[in-house]
Amino acid sequence: MNHKSRLTVVIPLLTDLRGAVTGGAVGWCFHNGTQRTTKNNRPRRSFDLSEQRLMDQLNSEELKVLAGARLVVDEIHGSGESSSKR
């Protein structure tokens, strides 16, 4: 995957998260779903945990989104706050 394709995955998800946190959303869905063009729609990440843990199913770009998600939340709420205050 080239740099441009990675950005088309990471940036929109983090932009969506930023909007959710800023808007006071109670939750945000990291939805990476199925692969509709592959046999048996595999991998069926996030929704089929019967064969593999979620974190073991994520590709490198999805892991970047999760790392970035922490930075987005910390930037908006402050990294020094305890989780009970969030």
Long-range contacts (C-beta under 8 A, 24 or more apart in sequence): 1-61, 6-61, 6-64, 9-61, 9-62, 9-65, 10-61, 10-64, 10-65, 10-68, 13-65, 14-65, 14-68, 14-69, 14-72, 17-69, 17-72, 17-73, 18-72, 18-76, 21-72, 21-73, 21-76, 21-77, 22-76, 30-62, 30-65, 30-66, 30-69, 32-58, 32-62
